[in-house]
Amino acid sequence: MEAALSYFLRDDVEILEPVRELNWSRDEEIEYALKRGLPIEVEESRFSIDENIWGRSVSGAELEDPWAEPPWEAFKWVKPPSMWPEKPEELIIRFESGVPTGLDGRRMSLREIIEELNMRVGGHGYGIIDHIEDRVIGLKSREVYEAPAALTLIKSHIDLEKLILVGRCIKFKTLVEREWADLVYAGLWHHPLREALDKLVDELERDVSGEVKVVLEKGSMRIAGRRAERSLYVKELITYSSGSLFDQKDSEGFSKIWRTEVMLQKLLREPGSKPTSRGKRQKLSKKES
């Protein structure tokens, strides 16, 4: 990815990648670095592990068998059932214009929020992703990720958006997210489409401010509540009680409009028929035809 990015920005330079050209295994790379005193962190594990604040990826050893269940020893943040707290834990995540800005009433930096959630959420046994991934080069790979904070923040953010954004915006944003992720994964950070999608997302996220209540319990994380300054949820319109402001008679015209395109398609398949003023079909007489 780094090489692709370098070439994207400067096509007049030669890219040297001696480690890749030698085609060494990870063990050979580590041995080379240790012999020469290079500053690397080597985690004593039979697995291949990459870690940053957003998550840990675990692969290799028995995990190369897609049927093999990952052992708990492979994980650092997500704790096994024997360590799960007996009582559930509630936490409240604050978002401002789509960005996490606080936990439980405390204003915090994004890094602080991620680090704390990794510990608190992972302590309840939630945050593992185990799936088959399609790599850029076309190969399939079994990948196991440990990302308690990432999963919690993403799901909470999506839930808050449902309270604020209109339906069509939510539906389209899911397409934008997938395309954005594919661009970044392929090393196309500086692609003009990525920059354009960023502007679209920034516009949609302007009003996504509020709080999401999360409950952690016995290996699970569930959304228990949400509230927002600019919520589109109006109780008086949606209530089932007699105090509802929504007039159900309005749905009659709505239903007629939405059935129009389906009705027209049926007419095309039945030559010689036409809709009446009430939307019913009637056969044309020989004289009319």
Summary of the structure (lengths in Angstrom):
residues: 289
radius of gyration: 27.2
end to end distance: 67.2
largest distance: 97.8
contacts: 699
relative contact order: 0.10
helix: 42%
strand: 21%
